[in-house]
Amino acid sequence: MKVLVCNKFYYPVGGPETIVHDTVRELNAMGHTAIPFAMVHPSNWESDYAPYFVPNVDYTTKHGKSIGRLLKEGFDIVYSREARRCIERLIADTKPDIAHAHNIYHQLSPSILLALKKAGIPTALTLHDGKLVCANMLFYTKGKVCERCAGKKFYHAVLNKCVKDSYVSSALCCLEETLHRLTRVYEKTVNLFITPSQFLKDRMVKSGRLPEKTVEVLYNYAETKNIKPNFTPGNYALFMGKVETFKGVPTLLKAALEVPDIEIRIAGRGTYLEQGKRFAEENGLGNAHFLGFQTGSDLERLRQEARFVVVPSEWYENCPMVVLEAFSAGKPVIGARIGGIPELVEHGVNGLLYEPGDAEGLAECMRKLSKDDDLVYEMGRNARIKAEEKYSLETYMQSLLDIYQRLLS
């Protein structure tokens, strides 16, 4: 089977890129042919198909660009002729059986979906965020969860400057989503939409954007074979991820004030990092330690030796891989009851849940797990079992191949 795998980035950026890279690797290892399609970038993974990639587009830089250049970039967000030309060459030369698209908006645009449709190639599209129903794709603005757009009223993005806190960027994304909805370009070209959580599927269906029968849930995964579990309770709580307000770090620090005897290690970087350090210093928070960005064996050791992992998000997490990786390591998770987190964390079984933004509720959960070694051990065992049975890479790939076969039939 030849599978064309499309994503705007083909280098480590976030969860979607990890999934794309792993999918390409695993398909090839299984004897299939995975054909990546993305943008040119110096950090890209090696690929024989790189000559077909789309020239790099950087929308973050506006300075020094002519009005004509900016207008072209605005048009390309809605419909990229360059991306369509590149993928048409790739299709003609490789003749894929099926296509699996991921994050294609802006730099690649739905123009590539039209090329796939014209070529008669069945296409699946994984929705890693709320882009089809939310102009800034986050369901979050002005420090709060937001669903004003609801898949159709995208003008709210302009009123609230939801994209980069800019009227211009927000207006462009408003126009993009409005045109895509009116033309139904996604609905007309994609055979199956995949969401990594029931939560996101519900948002797509209830907004009226997608028919329920066209959306299927396929949870993310962790590489359980490569993560060795350690069920021995450690002596600190661990946060891993972006140090941002929407990730609940301020709430975590407030909770830390309530449990001065529990050490909390914060691994990551982000725009709230310096403010968080100031909060800790001003409040004499000696039990919170900011470790900065961690990766590789250092991050693995932190996870292995933790007592439990905290995911205090205050926005709609989809299917956070940090939860699945914690489960694989045999660690219970304390998570906010928001987005797709409650689909993963079973309260009292493999972790604990509390209401998002409730610092006292989070502190109480941490107290409970800090005092009971047997409970931590039991939850950790349950977490690992669930990871092996439901969230392994092998389970993910088999489910993905089943989807491909159904689309081909």
Secondary structure per residue as TSV (DSSP state, phi and psi in degrees):
chain	resnum	aa	ss	phi	psi
A	1	M	-	360.0	130.8
A	2	K	E	-99.5	120.6
A	3	V	E	-117.5	120.1
A	4	L	E	-88.4	115.6
A	5	V	E	-108.0	114.3
A	6	C	E	-110.7	130.7
A	7	N	-	-158.1	141.8
A	8	K	S	-64.2	-32.3
A	9	F	-	-108.9	142.5
A	10	Y	-	-128.4	44.9
A	11	Y	S	-151.1	164.9
A	12	P	S	-63.3	113.7
A	13	V	S	-125.8	-47.7
A	14	G	S	-165.3	-162.0
A	15	G	H	-56.4	-46.9
A	16	P	H	-57.3	-38.8
A	17	E	H	-69.9	-36.2
A	18	T	H	-60.3	-44.4
A	19	I	H	-64.6	-42.4
A	20	V	H	-61.0	-48.4
A	21	H	H	-62.4	-44.4
A	22	D	H	-65.7	-38.8
A	23	T	H	-62.3	-45.9
A	24	V	H	-60.4	-46.7
A	25	R	H	-61.8	-47.4
A	26	E	H	-68.7	-40.0
A	27	L	H	-60.5	-44.8
A	28	N	H	-63.7	-39.4
A	29	A	H	-66.0	-27.3
A	30	M	T	-83.4	-2.2
A	31	G	T	97.3	1.2
A	32	H	-	-87.4	175.5
A	33	T	E	-116.2	112.4
A	34	A	E	-96.4	129.1
A	35	I	E	-117.5	100.3
A	36	P	E	-74.8	148.9
A	37	F	E	-140.5	124.1
A	38	A	-	-157.6	-162.5
A	39	M	B	-94.1	153.5
A	40	V	-	-67.4	135.7
A	41	H	-	-160.6	141.5
A	42	P	T	-63.0	-20.2
A	43	S	T	-93.4	3.4
A	44	N	-	-59.5	147.3
A	45	W	-	-65.0	153.7
A	46	E	-	-66.1	141.8
A	47	S	-	-155.0	137.7
A	48	D	T	-67.8	-15.5
A	49	Y	T	-98.6	7.3
A	50	A	G	-56.1	-33.7
A	51	P	G	-61.0	-17.9
A	52	Y	G	-91.0	-7.2
A	53	F	S	-66.1	154.7
A	54	V	B	-76.1	137.4
A	55	P	-	-52.6	143.9
A	56	N	-	-61.7	137.2
A	57	V	-	-123.0	126.7
A	58	D	-	-117.4	104.9
A	59	Y	S	-87.3	-3.4
A	60	T	S	-80.8	-19.6
A	61	T	-	-107.2	121.0
A	62	K	-	-108.8	-27.0
A	63	H	T	-61.8	131.9
A	64	G	T	87.1	-4.1
A	65	K	-	-89.5	140.4
A	66	S	-	-72.3	163.6
A	67	I	H	-59.7	-40.2
A	68	G	H	-62.4	-40.6
A	69	R	H	-65.6	-42.2
A	70	L	H	-64.9	-38.5
A	71	L	H	-65.6	-40.4
A	72	K	H	-62.9	-43.5
A	73	E	H	-62.7	-37.6
A	74	G	H	-62.9	-41.9
A	75	F	H	-67.3	-39.7
A	76	D	H	-64.6	-28.5
A	77	I	H	-62.2	-37.0
A	78	V	H	-79.8	-42.0
A	79	Y	-	-155.8	107.5
A	80	S	-	-92.7	107.9
A	81	R	H	-66.6	-35.3
A	82	E	H	-64.1	-44.9
A	83	A	H	-63.0	-39.2
A	84	R	H	-65.5	-41.9
A	85	R	H	-61.6	-41.8
A	86	C	H	-65.4	-44.0
A	87	I	H	-73.4	-29.1
A	88	E	H	-65.6	-37.7
A	89	R	H	-65.0	-42.2
A	90	L	H	-64.6	-42.3
A	91	I	H	-62.8	-43.8
A	92	A	H	-63.8	-36.4
A	93	D	H	-86.6	-27.0
A	94	T	H	-109.5	-21.5
A	95	K	-	48.6	64.3
A	96	P	-	-67.4	153.0
A	97	D	S	-83.9	-32.9
A	98	I	E	-152.0	156.5
A	99	A	E	-125.0	142.9
A	100	H	E	-128.2	108.6
A	101	A	E	-97.5	151.4
A	102	H	-	-123.9	-119.2
A	103	N	S	-81.5	102.8
A	104	I	-	-116.1	-11.5
A	105	Y	T	-64.7	156.8
A	106	H	T	70.6	-81.6
A	107	Q	T	-69.0	-34.5
A	108	L	T	-102.3	-43.7
A	109	S	-	73.4	164.4
A	110	P	T	-68.7	-0.5
A	111	S	H	-58.8	-32.3
A	112	I	H	-70.6	-28.5
A	113	L	H	-67.4	-36.4
A	114	L	H	-65.8	-37.2
A	115	A	H	-66.5	-39.9
A	116	L	H	-65.7	-40.6
A	117	K	H	-63.4	-44.6
A	118	K	H	-61.6	-35.0
A	119	A	T	-81.5	-3.8
A	120	G	T	74.1	28.3
A	121	I	-	-96.8	119.1
A	122	P	-	-58.5	138.5
A	123	T	E	-131.8	130.9
A	124	A	E	-108.4	145.2
A	125	L	E	-129.9	117.2
A	126	T	E	-85.7	125.9
A	127	L	-	-94.4	107.0
A	128	H	-	-88.8	-5.9
A	129	D	S	-155.3	-170.2
A	130	G	S	-96.4	25.3
A	131	K	T	-52.4	-39.1
A	132	L	T	-69.8	-17.3
A	133	V	T	-123.8	-1.6
A	134	C	-	-140.4	121.7
A	135	A	T	-60.1	-33.9
A	136	N	T	-98.7	5.6
A	137	M	S	66.3	-1.2
A	138	L	S	-100.9	-15.5
A	139	F	S	56.0	35.6
A	140	Y	E	-154.5	128.7
A	141	T	E	-158.0	152.1
A	142	K	T	52.9	34.6
A	143	G	T	77.8	12.8
A	144	K	E	-140.7	155.2
A	145	V	E	-62.6	139.7
A	146	C	-	-142.0	133.7
A	147	E	-	-131.2	31.8
A	148	R	S	-63.0	-37.9
A	149	C	S	-65.0	-40.3
A	150	A	T	48.2	35.1
A	151	G	T	81.2	-2.6
A	152	K	T	-147.0	-32.1
A	153	K	-	-95.3	63.8
A	154	F	T	-71.9	-10.1
A	155	Y	H	-63.3	-21.5
A	156	H	H	-61.2	-28.2
A	157	A	H	-63.7	-36.0
A	158	V	H	-72.3	-45.7
A	159	L	H	-59.0	-33.8
A	160	N	T	-104.5	4.4
A	161	K	T	49.3	52.0
A	162	C	T	-70.9	-24.7
A	163	V	T	-102.7	111.5
A	164	K	T	57.3	22.0
A	165	D	T	54.4	36.7
A	166	S	-	-129.8	132.3
A	167	Y	H	-64.9	-39.0
A	168	V	H	-66.9	-50.7
A	169	S	H	-63.0	-39.1
A	170	S	H	-66.6	-40.2
A	171	A	H	-65.3	-38.6
A	172	L	H	-64.3	-44.8
A	173	C	H	-68.9	-33.1
A	174	C	H	-61.9	-46.6
A	175	L	H	-63.2	-43.8
A	176	E	H	-56.1	-54.1
A	177	E	H	-68.5	-35.0
A	178	T	H	-64.9	-45.6
A	179	L	H	-65.2	-41.2
A	180	H	H	-66.2	-34.6
A	181	R	H	-71.3	-44.4
A	182	L	H	-64.6	-39.1
A	183	T	H	-82.5	-14.5
A	184	R	T	55.8	38.0
A	185	V	H	-62.8	-38.1
A	186	Y	H	-69.8	-45.1
A	187	E	H	-63.0	-33.1
A	188	K	H	-81.5	-17.7
A	189	T	H	-115.5	-20.6
A	190	V	-	-100.6	128.1
A	191	N	S	-79.7	-34.7
A	192	L	E	-149.0	131.7
A	193	F	E	-98.0	134.6
A	194	I	E	-113.0	129.7
A	195	T	E	-117.6	142.0
A	196	P	S	-81.2	7.6
A	197	S	S	-155.2	152.0
A	198	Q	H	-65.1	-32.8
A	199	F	H	-57.1	-48.9
A	200	L	H	-68.5	-38.2
A	201	K	H	-58.0	-45.6
A	202	D	H	-60.3	-39.5
A	203	R	H	-65.4	-40.0
A	204	M	H	-66.5	-40.3
A	205	V	H	-76.8	-47.7
A	206	K	H	-66.8	-25.6
A	207	S	T	-75.4	-12.2
A	208	G	T	84.6	5.2
A	209	R	S	-74.9	-41.6
A	210	L	S	-129.9	140.4
A	211	P	-	-67.7	142.9
A	212	E	G	-58.2	-36.8
A	213	K	G	-68.8	-13.1
A	214	T	G	-96.6	1.7
A	215	V	E	-121.0	131.7
A	216	E	E	-129.9	141.5
A	217	V	E	-89.4	129.3
A	218	L	-	-137.5	107.0
A	219	Y	-	-67.0	153.2
A	220	N	-	-66.0	-173.7
A	221	Y	-	-146.1	169.9
A	222	A	B	-128.3	151.5
A	223	E	-	-82.3	78.0
A	224	T	G	-58.2	-31.2
A	225	K	G	-67.5	-23.8
A	226	N	G	-100.5	-2.7
A	227	I	S	-113.2	111.5
A	228	K	-	-82.4	126.1
A	229	P	-	-75.4	147.4
A	230	N	-	-133.1	105.2
A	231	F	-	-86.4	-6.2
A	232	T	S	-70.0	122.9
A	233	P	-	-62.4	127.3
A	234	G	-	-82.4	-166.3
A	235	N	S	-120.4	19.1
A	236	Y	E	-148.0	154.5
A	237	A	E	-88.7	147.6
A	238	L	E	-127.3	128.6
A	239	F	E	-109.6	130.0
A	240	M	E	-127.6	124.2
A	241	G	S	147.8	-165.4
A	242	K	-	-71.0	132.5
A	243	V	-	-86.6	84.4
A	244	E	-	-133.2	159.2
A	245	T	T	-61.2	-44.1
A	246	F	T	-69.6	-15.1
A	247	K	T	-85.6	1.0
A	248	G	T	81.2	16.4
A	249	V	H	-63.8	-40.9
A	250	P	H	-58.4	-40.5
A	251	T	H	-65.1	-39.3
A	252	L	H	-61.2	-41.8
A	253	L	H	-68.5	-37.5
A	254	K	H	-65.0	-38.9
A	255	A	H	-65.0	-35.3
A	256	A	H	-61.3	-31.1
A	257	L	H	-63.4	-30.4
A	258	E	H	-81.4	-17.1
A	259	V	-	-130.5	67.6
A	260	P	T	-63.8	-16.1
A	261	D	T	-88.6	-2.4
A	262	I	S	-106.6	120.0
A	263	E	E	-75.5	134.8
A	264	I	E	-123.7	119.9
A	265	R	E	-104.5	130.2
A	266	I	E	-114.5	109.3
A	267	A	E	-105.7	113.0
A	268	G	-	154.2	178.0
A	269	R	-	-138.9	164.1
A	270	G	-	166.3	-178.9
A	271	T	T	-71.8	-16.7
A	272	Y	T	-94.3	-0.2
A	273	L	H	-58.5	-53.2
A	274	E	H	-67.0	-39.0
A	275	Q	H	-64.4	-38.8
A	276	G	H	-64.1	-40.5
A	277	K	H	-63.4	-39.8
A	278	R	H	-64.9	-41.5
A	279	F	H	-59.3	-44.8
A	280	A	H	-63.4	-42.2
A	281	E	H	-68.5	-44.5
A	282	E	H	-66.7	-27.1
A	283	N	T	-104.4	11.3
A	284	G	T	59.9	39.4
A	285	L	-	-84.8	85.9
A	286	G	T	-82.1	-9.3
A	287	N	T	-96.6	-0.9
A	288	A	E	-106.2	125.8
A	289	H	E	-125.5	124.0
A	290	F	E	-92.8	118.0
A	291	L	E	-98.9	-8.7
A	292	G	E	76.9	-172.4
A	293	F	-	-68.9	129.9
A	294	Q	-	-124.7	145.4
A	295	T	-	-152.2	171.1
A	296	G	H	59.8	-138.6
A	297	S	H	-66.3	-29.3
A	298	D	H	-65.8	-44.1
A	299	L	H	-67.8	-39.8
A	300	E	H	-61.1	-42.1
A	301	R	H	-66.2	-41.5
A	302	L	H	-57.6	-44.7
A	303	R	H	-68.0	-41.9
A	304	Q	H	-61.8	-36.2
A	305	E	H	-97.2	0.4
A	306	A	-	-73.9	160.7
A	307	R	S	-86.2	-43.5
A	308	F	E	-158.4	164.4
A	309	V	E	-110.2	139.3
A	310	V	E	-110.7	129.4
A	311	V	E	-124.3	85.9
A	312	P	-	-92.9	30.7
A	313	S	-	-55.3	148.3
A	314	E	-	-124.4	20.5
A	315	W	S	-128.9	176.4
A	316	Y	-	-78.9	87.3
A	317	E	-	-62.1	145.1
A	318	N	-	-89.9	-80.6
A	319	C	S	-140.0	78.8
A	320	P	-	-62.0	123.6
A	321	M	H	-67.4	-22.9
A	322	V	H	-62.0	-33.4
A	323	V	H	-68.0	-46.1
A	324	L	H	-65.8	-36.6
A	325	E	H	-70.6	-36.3
A	326	A	H	-64.5	-44.4
A	327	F	H	-57.0	-45.0
A	328	S	H	-61.3	-33.1
A	329	A	T	-81.7	1.1
A	330	G	T	78.1	29.3
A	331	K	-	-112.8	131.5
A	332	P	-	-67.4	157.1
A	333	V	E	-122.3	130.6
A	334	I	E	-96.5	116.3
A	335	G	E	-128.2	151.6
A	336	A	E	-73.4	143.4
A	337	R	S	-82.2	78.1
A	338	I	S	-154.2	148.0
A	339	G	T	59.1	-136.9
A	340	G	T	-88.5	0.0
A	341	I	H	-59.9	-45.1
A	342	P	H	-65.5	-15.4
A	343	E	H	-72.6	-22.6
A	344	L	H	-100.4	-47.8
A	345	V	-	-89.2	115.6
A	346	E	-	-94.6	115.2
A	347	H	B	-58.9	123.3
A	348	G	T	84.8	-4.4
A	349	V	T	-109.3	-60.4
A	350	N	T	-121.9	13.7
A	351	G	E	168.4	-166.4
A	352	L	E	-133.2	150.3
A	353	L	E	-119.6	149.3
A	354	Y	E	-144.4	166.8
A	355	E	-	-75.1	134.7
A	356	P	T	-58.4	136.9
A	357	G	T	85.6	-4.6
A	358	D	-	-91.5	93.8
A	359	A	H	-63.6	-39.0
A	360	E	H	-67.2	-39.1
A	361	G	H	-63.6	-39.7
A	362	L	H	-66.2	-43.1
A	363	A	H	-60.3	-40.4
A	364	E	H	-63.9	-40.4
A	365	C	H	-62.0	-42.5
A	366	M	H	-65.8	-39.3
A	367	R	H	-58.7	-45.2
A	368	K	H	-60.5	-43.8
A	369	L	H	-79.6	-19.7
A	370	S	H	-77.4	-20.7
A	371	K	H	-99.7	-10.1
A	372	D	-	-129.9	94.0
A	373	D	H	-61.6	-40.6
A	374	D	H	-63.5	-39.4
A	375	L	H	-66.9	-41.9
A	376	V	H	-61.8	-43.6
A	377	Y	H	-62.0	-47.3
A	378	E	H	-63.3	-45.6
A	379	M	H	-63.6	-38.1
A	380	G	H	-63.6	-41.3
A	381	R	H	-62.9	-44.8
A	382	N	H	-62.1	-38.2
A	383	A	H	-63.5	-44.6
A	384	R	H	-64.7	-42.1
A	385	I	H	-60.0	-44.1
A	386	K	H	-65.2	-39.5
A	387	A	H	-61.1	-44.8
A	388	E	H	-66.8	-40.0
A	389	E	H	-81.5	-31.7
A	390	K	H	-122.7	-26.6
A	391	Y	S	-121.9	28.8
A	392	S	B	-84.6	159.3
A	393	L	H	-62.5	-36.5
A	394	E	H	-64.5	-41.7
A	395	T	H	-64.4	-42.0
A	396	Y	H	-60.6	-48.4
A	397	M	H	-65.5	-38.3
A	398	Q	H	-65.2	-41.4
A	399	S	H	-64.8	-38.0
A	400	L	H	-66.2	-43.1
A	401	L	H	-64.1	-36.1
A	402	D	H	-61.2	-40.6
A	403	I	H	-63.6	-45.6
A	404	Y	H	-58.8	-44.5
A	405	Q	H	-63.5	-39.8
A	406	R	H	-64.8	-40.0
A	407	L	H	-67.3	-36.3
A	408	L	H	-72.1	-26.9
A	409	S	-	-84.1	360.0
